Amino acid sequence: MSTSTLPAPGPDHPGGEAPLVLDTTPPRPLGFRDQAAFWANMGISLIGFSSAATVLGTGTGTLSFAAAATAIVVGTAVGTLMLAVAGVIGARTGAPAMAVLRGLFGTRLSYLPTVLNIVQCVGWGVYELTVIAMGAEAMTHGRGWHWLYVVAAGAVTTALTIRPLGAIALLRRYVAVAVGAAMVYFTVQLARQGVPDPGAGNWHGFLGATDYVLAVSISFVPLAADYTRHSRTPGASFWGTFSGYTVAQVWCFVLGLMALLQAHGDSSRIFDTFLGVTAGWAFFAVLVLREVDQSFANVYSTAMSVHNLFPRVDRRVLTVGIGVLVTALAVPVKEFGSWYYGFLGLIGSVFVPLLAVLAVDYYLGRGRRGGWDLSESAPGRPLMLLPWLLGFATYQFLSPSDIGGWWAGFWDHVHGWAHFTPQEWTSASLFAFLVPALVTWALTPLTRRDAGRA
């Protein structure tokens, strides 16, 4: 496969930093271990622990521990496979994630998913800083230093984005080891206390729980190439991403599930469960401090997305400005609203079908024929918006995002018109991937003719 445009991937570099502007060949110092450690750190988060509540369910709909754990494994494996596939495209092209979409939609139309990604990255950055502050407050028994924790975390986050490849090296050498030790300690301590199983034998809602877990993995898909573009080989990118993230997220969610069950299903007391074990505060502090790698990824990837819009602006200027913005937005935020889980579903409904269209067109369509144009003059391909929109509609039809009563009401009317009631087997993520993938594949003869004319 060939690309026209951004500089072709260069040879391996033993050092160097990420380019300051878009049209510069990226260095490739990241091997398998670097990427496995980086994505393992991405897979463990304080949000991941609290998200176990989404997997378990509540009340009479509580899943059994076995069903919830299986949903975590299946959802993570499928979602991380998608993440790794997206990462390989970045490793092959040497382009950041949103610039890769120039080949799919054309440069100007790629601005649409770019803006959506900027919104989601800023949103995630704000809430990562909020979670760090919440974790710090849990350790200090709720003392009123929220703003100070947010500002401190924002400052560290912004500093890491100045030298992103250096930050990834730091994560591999030191942070991953400390986080691994903390996870082992908490796993042993919580397992010794036993895990209640209020939903024993219940598997109803399994696919819904799987969809939520998959959505967490998918949230990194539009960020993956920002880091895998620095991979030495596509193989190192794929296996480093898949192995590191899969193991880490499964471990994180299962540990969060154990903590949630020991807190009698009260998600607001999950952190108290960790702090309640012997010396728990010391190991929990490690997890709070390492949460900045999540906010780092969101701030840095926001800058990479903005680069698709303004390719010649120095990325250091972008990351510092975005870091300040995210920190300022996070200061007044004290807790998550009930729409958080709807936000996860909305992310999945946007980026699951987008990945399907991208993967099919890159591996089976225009990308396979060497017509993947990443230049600033890449012509528009509005036809490729069709399968993406169909995939989004499929996801929302099967599982409307809980982002407001008006949205759910609209889809209720659609269900009534279609005489359709979502069933347990109607996995939104699965069908929202298959539908746009098949439509994109069906459109390849048309894209082949377009490539020939080009």
The 8 nearest C-alpha neighbors of each residue, nearest first, counted from 0:
[[1, 369, 367, 366, 368, 2, 371, 370],
 [0, 2, 369, 371, 3, 370, 366, 92],
 [3, 1, 371, 372, 369, 4, 92, 370],
 [4, 2, 372, 373, 374, 371, 5, 1],
 [3, 5, 374, 373, 6, 372, 2, 375],
 [4, 6, 22, 373, 374, 7, 3, 94],
 [7, 5, 24, 4, 23, 8, 22, 93],
 [6, 8, 9, 5, 24, 93, 92, 2],
 [9, 7, 93, 24, 6, 92, 10, 25],
 [8, 10, 7, 24, 11, 26, 25, 27],
 [11, 9, 12, 8, 27, 26, 231, 25],
 [10, 12, 27, 231, 28, 13, 9, 26],
 [11, 13, 28, 27, 14, 26, 10, 15],
 [12, 14, 28, 11, 15, 27, 26, 29],
 [15, 13, 12, 28, 16, 26, 27, 164],
 [16, 14, 26, 12, 17, 13, 28, 164],
 [15, 17, 164, 18, 162, 26, 14, 163],
 [16, 18, 25, 164, 19, 26, 163, 15],
 [19, 17, 20, 25, 23, 16, 21, 24],
 [18, 20, 313, 314, 17, 21, 315, 23],
 [21, 19, 311, 18, 313, 22, 310, 312],
 [20, 22, 310, 23, 306, 311, 18, 19],
 [21, 23, 5, 20, 6, 24, 310, 311],
 [24, 22, 21, 18, 25, 20, 6, 5],
 [23, 25, 6, 9, 8, 26, 7, 22],
 [26, 24, 18, 17, 23, 229, 27, 93],
 [27, 25, 12, 229, 28, 15, 24, 17],
 [28, 26, 229, 11, 231, 230, 12, 29],
 [27, 29, 12, 13, 14, 231, 26, 11],
 [30, 28, 230, 33, 231, 27, 229, 34],
 [29, 31, 33, 32, 231, 235, 230, 34],
 [30, 32, 235, 239, 34, 33, 35, 236],
 [33, 31, 35, 34, 30, 36, 239, 171],
 [34, 32, 36, 30, 29, 31, 35, 171],
 [33, 35, 37, 239, 31, 36, 32, 38],
 [34, 36, 239, 243, 32, 38, 37, 33],
 [37, 35, 39, 171, 33, 34, 38, 32],
 [38, 36, 34, 40, 39, 35, 33, 167],
 [37, 39, 41, 244, 243, 40, 35, 36],
 [38, 40, 243, 244, 36, 247, 42, 41],
 [39, 41, 38, 37, 42, 43, 36, 175],
 [40, 42, 38, 39, 43, 293, 37, 244],
 [43, 41, 248, 247, 39, 244, 40, 38],
 [44, 42, 251, 40, 41, 247, 248, 47],
 [45, 43, 47, 46, 290, 42, 48, 41],
 [44, 46, 48, 47, 49, 130, 290, 43],
 [47, 45, 49, 44, 48, 50, 130, 127],
 [46, 48, 50, 44, 45, 49, 252, 251],
 [47, 49, 255, 45, 46, 50, 252, 51],
 [48, 50, 46, 51, 47, 266, 52, 255],
 [51, 49, 47, 52, 53, 48, 46, 54],
 [50, 52, 54, 256, 49, 53, 255, 48],
 [53, 51, 50, 55, 54, 56, 49, 266],
 [54, 52, 51, 50, 56, 55, 208, 211],
 [55, 53, 208, 51, 52, 56, 67, 211],
 [54, 56, 52, 62, 61, 53, 67, 51],
 [57, 55, 61, 53, 54, 60, 52, 62],
 [56, 58, 61, 60, 59, 55, 264, 52],
 [57, 59, 60, 61, 56, 198, 264, 197],
 [60, 58, 61, 57, 198, 56, 62, 197],
 [59, 61, 58, 57, 56, 62, 203, 204],
 [60, 62, 56, 57, 198, 59, 55, 58],
 [63, 61, 198, 201, 55, 202, 67, 66],
 [62, 64, 198, 199, 201, 66, 65, 200],
 [63, 65, 67, 66, 196, 68, 62, 199],
 [66, 64, 68, 63, 67, 69, 199, 62],
 [67, 65, 69, 63, 68, 64, 202, 62],
 [66, 68, 70, 64, 69, 65, 55, 62],
 [69, 67, 71, 65, 70, 66, 64, 253],
 [68, 70, 66, 72, 71, 67, 65, 73],
 [71, 69, 209, 67, 73, 68, 72, 74],
 [70, 72, 68, 69, 74, 73, 75, 249],
 [71, 73, 69, 75, 70, 74, 249, 76],
 [74, 72, 70, 76, 75, 71, 69, 77],
 [75, 73, 213, 209, 212, 71, 77, 76],
 [74, 76, 78, 72, 73, 77, 213, 79],
 [75, 77, 79, 73, 78, 74, 245, 72],
 [78, 76, 80, 74, 79, 75, 73, 81],
 [79, 77, 213, 216, 75, 81, 80, 76],
 [78, 80, 82, 76, 81, 77, 241, 75],
 [79, 81, 83, 77, 82, 78, 76, 84],
 [82, 80, 84, 78, 79, 83, 85, 77],
 [83, 81, 79, 220, 85, 80, 84, 86],
 [82, 84, 86, 237, 80, 85, 81, 240],
 [85, 83, 81, 87, 86, 82, 80, 237],
 [84, 86, 82, 83, 88, 87, 220, 81],
 [85, 87, 224, 83, 223, 89, 84, 88],
 [86, 88, 90, 84, 233, 89, 85, 237],
 [89, 87, 91, 86, 90, 85, 92, 84],
 [88, 90, 224, 228, 86, 92, 87, 93],
 [89, 91, 228, 87, 227, 233, 88, 93],
 [92, 90, 88, 89, 93, 87, 233, 8],
 [91, 93, 94, 89, 90, 88, 8, 2],
 [92, 94, 228, 8, 90, 89, 91, 25],
 [93, 95, 92, 89, 99, 228, 98, 96],
 [96, 94, 225, 224, 98, 97, 99, 89],
 [95, 97, 224, 99, 225, 98, 221, 222],
 [96, 98, 100, 99, 304, 113, 95, 307],
 [97, 99, 100, 95, 307, 101, 96, 94],
 [100, 98, 96, 97, 101, 94, 102, 95],
 [99, 101, 103, 102, 98, 97, 109, 104],
 [102, 100, 105, 106, 373, 99, 103, 109],
 [101, 103, 372, 371, 100, 373, 105, 104],
 [102, 104, 100, 101, 105, 357, 383, 380],
 [103, 105, 380, 108, 101, 109, 379, 102],
 [106, 104, 379, 101, 378, 377, 108, 380],
 [107, 105, 101, 109, 377, 108, 375, 376],
 [106, 108, 109, 110, 105, 379, 101, 104],
 [107, 109, 110, 104, 105, 106, 111, 379],
 [110, 108, 106, 107, 111, 101, 104, 100],
 [109, 111, 113, 108, 107, 112, 114, 308],
 [110, 112, 113, 109, 114, 108, 115, 107],
 [113, 111, 115, 114, 110, 109, 116, 97],
 [112, 114, 110, 116, 111, 115, 97, 304],
 [113, 115, 117, 116, 111, 112, 110, 118],
 [116, 114, 112, 118, 113, 117, 119, 111],
 [115, 117, 113, 119, 118, 114, 120, 112],
 [116, 118, 114, 120, 301, 115, 119, 121],
 [119, 117, 115, 116, 121, 120, 122, 114],
 [118, 120, 122, 116, 121, 117, 123, 115],
 [121, 119, 297, 123, 117, 122, 118, 301],
 [122, 120, 124, 118, 123, 119, 117, 125],
 [123, 121, 119, 125, 120, 124, 118, 126],
 [122, 124, 120, 126, 125, 121, 127, 119],
 [125, 123, 294, 121, 127, 297, 122, 126],
 [126, 124, 329, 122, 128, 325, 123, 127],
 [125, 127, 129, 123, 128, 124, 130, 122],
 [126, 128, 130, 124, 129, 125, 294, 123],
 [129, 127, 131, 126, 125, 130, 149, 132],
 [128, 130, 126, 132, 127, 131, 329, 133],
 [129, 131, 133, 127, 132, 128, 126, 134],
 [132, 130, 128, 134, 129, 133, 287, 135],
 [131, 133, 135, 129, 148, 130, 134, 149],
 [134, 132, 130, 136, 131, 135, 137, 129],
 [133, 135, 137, 131, 132, 136, 287, 130],
 [134, 136, 132, 138, 137, 133, 131, 139],
 [137, 135, 141, 139, 133, 138, 134, 140],
 [136, 138, 134, 140, 135, 139, 141, 133],
 [137, 139, 135, 136, 140, 134, 280, 274],
 [140, 138, 136, 137, 141, 142, 135, 134],
 [141, 139, 137, 138, 142, 136, 135, 143],
 [140, 142, 136, 139, 137, 143, 138, 144],
 [141, 143, 140, 144, 139, 136, 145, 137],
 [144, 142, 145, 141, 136, 146, 147, 139],
 [145, 143, 147, 146, 142, 148, 136, 141],
 [146, 144, 148, 147, 143, 132, 149, 136],
 [145, 147, 149, 330, 148, 144, 150, 331],
 [146, 148, 150, 144, 149, 145, 151, 132],
 [147, 149, 132, 151, 145, 146, 150, 152],
 [150, 148, 146, 152, 147, 151, 132, 128],
 [149, 151, 153, 147, 152, 148, 154, 146],
 [152, 150, 154, 148, 153, 149, 147, 155],
 [153, 151, 149, 155, 154, 150, 156, 148],
 [154, 152, 150, 156, 326, 151, 155, 149],
 [153, 155, 151, 157, 156, 152, 150, 158],
 [156, 154, 158, 152, 157, 153, 159, 151],
 [157, 155, 295, 153, 159, 154, 158, 291],
 [156, 158, 322, 154, 160, 159, 155, 319],
 [157, 159, 155, 160, 156, 161, 154, 162],
 [160, 158, 156, 157, 161, 166, 162, 163],
 [159, 161, 163, 157, 162, 158, 299, 295],
 [160, 162, 159, 158, 315, 163, 157, 318],
 [161, 163, 165, 160, 164, 159, 166, 16],
 [164, 162, 166, 160, 165, 161, 159, 167],
 [165, 163, 167, 166, 162, 16, 168, 17],
 [164, 166, 168, 163, 162, 167, 169, 16],
 [165, 167, 163, 169, 164, 168, 159, 170],
 [166, 168, 164, 170, 169, 165, 37, 163],
 [169, 167, 165, 171, 166, 170, 172, 164],
 [170, 168, 166, 172, 167, 171, 173, 165],
 [169, 171, 174, 167, 168, 172, 173, 175],
 [172, 170, 36, 168, 169, 175, 33, 173],
 [173, 171, 169, 170, 168, 174, 175, 176],
 [174, 172, 176, 175, 170, 171, 169, 177],
 [173, 175, 170, 177, 176, 178, 171, 172],
 [176, 174, 178, 177, 171, 173, 170, 179],
 [175, 177, 179, 174, 178, 173, 180, 172],
 [176, 178, 180, 174, 179, 175, 181, 173],
 [179, 177, 181, 175, 180, 176, 174, 182],
 [180, 178, 176, 182, 181, 177, 175, 183],
 [179, 181, 177, 183, 178, 182, 184, 176],
 [182, 180, 282, 178, 184, 179, 183, 185],
 [181, 183, 179, 185, 184, 180, 186, 178],
 [184, 182, 186, 180, 181, 185, 179, 187],
 [185, 183, 181, 187, 182, 186, 188, 180],
 [186, 184, 188, 182, 187, 183, 189, 181],
 [187, 185, 183, 189, 184, 188, 190, 182],
 [186, 188, 190, 184, 185, 189, 191, 183],
 [187, 189, 185, 191, 190, 186, 184, 276],
 [190, 188, 192, 191, 186, 187, 185, 193],
 [189, 191, 187, 193, 192, 188, 186, 194],
 [192, 190, 188, 189, 193, 187, 186, 194],
 [193, 191, 189, 190, 188, 194, 261, 187],
 [192, 194, 190, 191, 195, 189, 261, 257],
 [193, 195, 257, 261, 260, 196, 192, 190],
 [196, 194, 260, 197, 193, 261, 257, 263],
 [195, 197, 199, 198, 64, 63, 194, 260],
 [198, 196, 199, 195, 63, 61, 62, 260],
 [199, 197, 63, 62, 61, 196, 201, 200],
 [200, 198, 63, 196, 201, 197, 64, 62],
 [199, 201, 63, 198, 202, 62, 66, 65],
 [200, 202, 63, 62, 198, 199, 203, 66],
 [203, 201, 205, 66, 62, 204, 200, 63],
 [204, 202, 205, 201, 62, 60, 423, 206],
 [203, 205, 207, 206, 202, 208, 423, 62],
 [204, 206, 208, 207, 202, 203, 209, 70],
 [207, 205, 209, 208, 204, 426, 210, 423],
 [206, 208, 210, 204, 209, 205, 211, 426],
 [207, 209, 54, 205, 211, 206, 210, 70],
 [210, 208, 70, 74, 206, 212, 207, 211],
 [211, 209, 213, 207, 208, 212, 428, 214],
 [210, 212, 214, 208, 213, 209, 207, 215],
 [213, 211, 74, 209, 214, 215, 210, 71],
 [212, 214, 74, 78, 210, 216, 211, 215],
 [213, 215, 347, 217, 211, 212, 216, 343],
 [214, 216, 218, 212, 213, 217, 211, 343],
 [217, 215, 78, 213, 218, 214, 79, 219],
 [216, 218, 214, 220, 219, 215, 78, 213],
 [217, 219, 215, 216, 220, 214, 346, 347],
 [218, 220, 222, 217, 221, 216, 223, 82],
 [221, 219, 82, 217, 223, 222, 218, 85],
 [222, 220, 219, 96, 223, 116, 218, 97],
 [223, 221, 219, 220, 225, 224, 96, 300],
 [224, 222, 86, 220, 225, 226, 221, 219],
 [223, 225, 89, 96, 227, 86, 95, 226],
 [224, 226, 95, 223, 96, 222, 228, 227],
 [227, 225, 224, 228, 229, 223, 230, 95],
 [226, 228, 224, 230, 229, 90, 86, 89],
 [229, 227, 90, 93, 89, 226, 224, 230],
 [228, 230, 27, 227, 26, 226, 29, 28],
 [231, 229, 29, 227, 27, 232, 228, 90],
 [230, 232, 27, 30, 29, 11, 28, 229],
 [231, 233, 235, 234, 230, 236, 90, 30],
 [234, 232, 236, 87, 90, 235, 237, 91],
 [235, 233, 237, 236, 232, 238, 87, 239],
 [236, 234, 31, 232, 233, 238, 237, 239],
 [235, 237, 233, 234, 239, 238, 230, 227],
 [238, 236, 83, 234, 240, 235, 239, 87],
 [237, 239, 241, 240, 235, 242, 236, 234],
 [238, 240, 35, 31, 34, 236, 242, 237],
 [241, 239, 237, 238, 243, 83, 35, 242],
 [242, 240, 238, 83, 244, 239, 79, 243],
 [241, 243, 245, 239, 244, 240, 238, 246],
 [244, 242, 35, 39, 38, 240, 245, 241],
 [243, 245, 39, 38, 42, 247, 246, 241],
 [246, 244, 242, 248, 247, 243, 241, 75],
 [247, 245, 249, 244, 243, 248, 250, 242],
 [246, 248, 42, 39, 250, 244, 245, 249],
 [249, 247, 42, 251, 250, 245, 43, 246],
 [250, 248, 252, 246, 251, 247, 72, 71],
 [249, 251, 247, 253, 248, 252, 254, 246],
 [252, 250, 248, 254, 43, 249, 253, 247],
 [251, 253, 255, 249, 254, 250, 48, 51],
 [254, 252, 256, 250, 255, 251, 249, 257],
 [253, 255, 257, 251, 256, 252, 250, 258],
 [254, 256, 48, 252, 258, 253, 257, 51],
 [255, 257, 253, 259, 51, 254, 258, 252],
 [258, 256, 254, 260, 255, 259, 194, 261],
 [257, 259, 255, 261, 256, 260, 269, 272],
 [260, 258, 262, 256, 264, 261, 257, 269],
 [259, 261, 263, 264, 262, 257, 258, 195],
 [260, 262, 258, 263, 259, 257, 194, 195],
 [261, 263, 259, 260, 264, 265, 268, 258],
 [264, 262, 260, 261, 265, 259, 195, 266],
 [263, 265, 259, 260, 262, 266, 52, 261],
 [264, 266, 267, 263, 262, 268, 259, 269],
 [265, 267, 268, 269, 49, 264, 259, 52],
 [268, 266, 265, 269, 270, 49, 271, 262],
 [269, 267, 271, 266, 270, 265, 262, 272],
 [270, 268, 272, 271, 266, 259, 258, 267],
 [269, 271, 273, 272, 268, 274, 137, 134],
 [272, 270, 274, 268, 269, 273, 275, 137],
 [273, 271, 275, 269, 270, 274, 258, 268],
 [274, 272, 270, 271, 275, 279, 276, 283],
 [273, 275, 279, 271, 280, 272, 276, 270],
 [274, 276, 272, 273, 271, 279, 277, 280],
 [277, 275, 279, 274, 273, 278, 188, 272],
 [276, 278, 279, 275, 274, 280, 188, 273],
 [279, 277, 280, 281, 276, 282, 274, 275],
 [278, 280, 274, 276, 277, 282, 281, 273],
 [279, 281, 283, 274, 278, 282, 284, 138],
 [282, 280, 284, 283, 279, 278, 285, 274],
 [281, 283, 181, 285, 284, 279, 280, 286],
 [282, 284, 280, 286, 285, 281, 279, 287],
 [283, 285, 287, 281, 282, 286, 280, 288],
 [286, 284, 282, 288, 283, 287, 289, 178],
 [287, 285, 283, 289, 284, 288, 290, 178],
 [286, 288, 284, 290, 285, 289, 131, 134],
 [289, 287, 285, 290, 286, 284, 291, 131],
 [290, 288, 291, 286, 287, 292, 285, 174],
 [291, 289, 292, 287, 288, 293, 44, 286],
 [290, 292, 294, 289, 293, 156, 295, 288],
 [291, 293, 295, 290, 294, 289, 296, 41],
 [294, 292, 296, 291, 295, 290, 41, 297],
 [293, 295, 124, 291, 297, 296, 292, 127],
 [296, 294, 292, 156, 298, 293, 297, 291],
 [297, 295, 293, 299, 294, 298, 300, 292],
 [296, 298, 120, 294, 300, 124, 295, 299],
 [297, 299, 301, 295, 300, 296, 322, 294],
 [298, 300, 302, 296, 301, 297, 160, 295],
 [301, 299, 303, 297, 302, 298, 296, 222],
 [300, 302, 304, 298, 117, 299, 303, 120],
 [301, 303, 305, 299, 300, 304, 317, 318],
 [304, 302, 300, 306, 301, 305, 299, 95],
 [303, 305, 301, 306, 302, 307, 97, 113],
 [304, 306, 302, 308, 307, 303, 309, 301],
 [307, 305, 310, 309, 303, 304, 308, 302],
 [306, 308, 305, 304, 98, 310, 309, 97],
 [307, 309, 305, 306, 310, 110, 304, 113],
 [308, 310, 306, 307, 311, 312, 305, 21],
 [311, 309, 306, 21, 307, 312, 20, 308],
 [312, 310, 20, 309, 313, 21, 306, 22],
 [311, 313, 310, 309, 314, 20, 306, 317],
 [314, 312, 19, 315, 316, 20, 311, 317],
 [313, 315, 317, 19, 316, 318, 312, 20],
 [316, 314, 318, 317, 313, 161, 319, 19],
 [315, 317, 314, 319, 313, 318, 320, 312],
 [316, 318, 314, 320, 315, 302, 319, 321],
 [319, 317, 321, 315, 320, 302, 316, 322],
 [318, 320, 322, 316, 321, 317, 157, 315],
 [321, 319, 317, 323, 318, 322, 316, 324],
 [320, 322, 324, 318, 323, 319, 317, 325],
 [323, 321, 319, 157, 325, 324, 320, 318],
 [322, 324, 326, 320, 321, 325, 327, 319],
 [325, 323, 321, 327, 322, 326, 328, 320],
 [326, 324, 328, 322, 125, 327, 323, 321],
 [327, 325, 329, 323, 153, 328, 324, 322],
 [326, 328, 324, 325, 329, 330, 323, 331],
 [327, 329, 325, 326, 330, 324, 125, 331],
 [330, 328, 125, 326, 332, 327, 331, 129],
 [329, 331, 146, 327, 332, 328, 149, 326],
 [332, 330, 329, 333, 328, 146, 327, 145],
 [333, 331, 329, 330, 334, 129, 328, 335],
 [334, 332, 331, 129, 335, 133, 145, 330],
 [335, 333, 332, 336, 129, 133, 130, 126],
 [336, 334, 339, 337, 333, 338, 332, 126],
 [335, 337, 338, 339, 334, 340, 333, 341],
 [336, 338, 339, 335, 340, 341, 401, 402],
 [337, 339, 341, 336, 402, 340, 342, 401],
 [340, 338, 342, 341, 337, 336, 335, 343],
 [341, 339, 343, 342, 338, 344, 337, 401],
 [340, 342, 401, 400, 338, 344, 402, 343],
 [341, 343, 339, 345, 340, 344, 338, 346],
 [344, 342, 340, 346, 341, 345, 214, 347],
 [345, 343, 341, 347, 346, 342, 400, 348],
 [344, 346, 342, 348, 347, 343, 400, 341],
 [347, 345, 343, 349, 344, 348, 350, 342],
 [346, 348, 214, 344, 345, 351, 350, 349],
 [347, 349, 345, 391, 394, 346, 351, 350],
 [350, 348, 346, 347, 391, 351, 352, 345],
 [349, 351, 353, 347, 352, 348, 354, 346],
 [350, 352, 354, 347, 353, 432, 348, 349],
 [353, 351, 390, 355, 432, 354, 387, 350],
 [354, 352, 350, 356, 355, 351, 387, 357],
 [353, 355, 357, 351, 352, 356, 358, 350],
 [356, 354, 352, 436, 358, 353, 432, 357],
 [357, 355, 353, 359, 354, 436, 358, 439],
 [356, 358, 354, 360, 355, 359, 361, 353],
 [357, 359, 361, 355, 360, 356, 362, 354],
 [360, 358, 363, 356, 362, 361, 357, 355],
 [359, 361, 364, 357, 363, 358, 365, 362],
 [360, 362, 366, 358, 359, 364, 357, 363],
 [361, 363, 367, 359, 360, 366, 358, 364],
 [364, 362, 359, 360, 367, 361, 366, 365],
 [365, 363, 360, 443, 367, 366, 361, 362],
 [364, 366, 368, 370, 367, 360, 361, 371],
 [367, 365, 361, 371, 369, 368, 370, 364],
 [366, 368, 362, 365, 0, 369, 364, 363],
 [369, 367, 365, 366, 370, 0, 364, 1],
 [370, 368, 1, 0, 366, 367, 371, 2],
 [369, 371, 365, 366, 368, 372, 450, 2],
 [372, 370, 102, 366, 2, 369, 365, 373],
 [371, 373, 102, 3, 377, 2, 374, 370],
 [374, 372, 4, 101, 102, 3, 5, 377],
 [373, 375, 4, 377, 376, 372, 5, 3],
 [374, 376, 377, 106, 373, 4, 101, 107],
 [375, 377, 374, 378, 106, 105, 373, 372],
 [376, 378, 105, 374, 106, 372, 375, 373],
 [379, 377, 105, 376, 380, 106, 104, 107],
 [378, 380, 105, 104, 381, 108, 377, 106],
 [379, 381, 104, 382, 105, 383, 378, 103],
 [382, 380, 383, 384, 379, 104, 108, 385],
 [381, 383, 384, 380, 385, 386, 104, 442],
 [384, 382, 385, 381, 380, 386, 104, 387],
 [383, 385, 387, 382, 381, 386, 388, 104],
 [384, 386, 388, 383, 387, 382, 389, 381],
 [387, 385, 435, 389, 388, 438, 384, 439],
 [388, 386, 390, 384, 385, 389, 352, 353],
 [387, 389, 391, 385, 390, 386, 384, 392],
 [390, 388, 386, 392, 387, 391, 393, 385],
 [389, 391, 431, 352, 393, 435, 387, 388],
 [390, 392, 388, 348, 394, 393, 389, 349],
 [391, 393, 389, 395, 390, 394, 396, 388],
 [394, 392, 390, 396, 391, 431, 395, 389],
 [393, 395, 427, 431, 391, 397, 348, 392],
 [394, 396, 399, 398, 392, 397, 393, 391],
 [397, 395, 393, 394, 398, 392, 399, 410],
 [396, 398, 394, 395, 427, 421, 393, 399],
 [397, 399, 395, 396, 394, 427, 400, 421],
 [400, 398, 395, 396, 407, 401, 397, 410],
 [399, 401, 341, 344, 345, 402, 398, 395],
 [400, 402, 341, 403, 338, 399, 407, 340],
 [403, 401, 341, 338, 400, 406, 342, 404],
 [404, 402, 405, 406, 401, 407, 338, 400],
 [403, 405, 407, 406, 408, 402, 401, 409],
 [404, 406, 408, 403, 407, 409, 402, 410],
 [405, 407, 409, 408, 404, 403, 410, 402],
 [408, 406, 404, 410, 409, 405, 399, 411],
 [409, 407, 411, 405, 406, 410, 404, 412],
 [408, 410, 406, 412, 411, 407, 405, 413],
 [409, 411, 413, 412, 407, 408, 414, 396],
 [412, 410, 408, 414, 413, 409, 407, 415],
 [411, 413, 415, 409, 410, 414, 416, 408],
 [412, 414, 410, 416, 415, 411, 417, 409],
 [415, 413, 419, 411, 417, 412, 416, 418],
 [416, 414, 418, 412, 413, 417, 411, 419],
 [415, 417, 413, 414, 418, 412, 419, 411],
 [416, 418, 414, 419, 415, 413, 412, 420],
 [419, 417, 415, 416, 414, 420, 413, 412],
 [420, 418, 414, 417, 415, 421, 416, 413],
 [419, 421, 422, 414, 418, 415, 397, 417],
 [422, 420, 397, 425, 419, 423, 398, 424],
 [423, 421, 425, 424, 420, 397, 426, 419],
 [422, 424, 425, 204, 206, 421, 426, 207],
 [423, 425, 422, 426, 206, 421, 207, 205],
 [426, 424, 422, 423, 427, 421, 397, 430],
 [427, 425, 429, 428, 424, 206, 430, 207],
 [426, 428, 394, 397, 430, 429, 431, 398],
 [427, 429, 431, 426, 430, 210, 432, 394],
 [428, 430, 432, 426, 431, 427, 433, 425],
 [429, 431, 433, 432, 427, 428, 434, 426],
 [432, 430, 390, 394, 428, 393, 429, 352],
 [433, 431, 352, 430, 429, 355, 434, 351],
 [432, 434, 430, 436, 431, 435, 437, 429],
 [433, 435, 437, 436, 431, 432, 430, 390],
 [436, 434, 386, 438, 390, 437, 433, 439],
 [435, 437, 355, 433, 439, 434, 438, 356],
 [438, 436, 440, 434, 439, 435, 433, 441],
 [437, 439, 435, 441, 440, 436, 386, 434],
 [440, 438, 442, 436, 441, 437, 435, 356],
 [439, 441, 437, 443, 442, 438, 436, 359],
 [442, 440, 438, 439, 443, 437, 444, 445],
 [441, 443, 439, 440, 445, 444, 438, 446],
 [442, 444, 446, 440, 445, 364, 441, 447],
 [445, 443, 447, 446, 442, 448, 441, 364],
 [446, 444, 448, 447, 443, 442, 449, 441],
 [445, 447, 449, 443, 448, 444, 450, 442],
 [448, 446, 444, 450, 445, 449, 443, 451],
 [447, 449, 451, 445, 446, 450, 452, 444],
 [450, 448, 446, 452, 451, 447, 453, 445],
 [451, 449, 453, 447, 448, 452, 446, 370],
 [450, 452, 448, 453, 449, 447, 446, 370],
 [451, 453, 449, 450, 448, 447, 446, 370],
 [452, 450, 451, 449, 370, 448, 378, 447]]
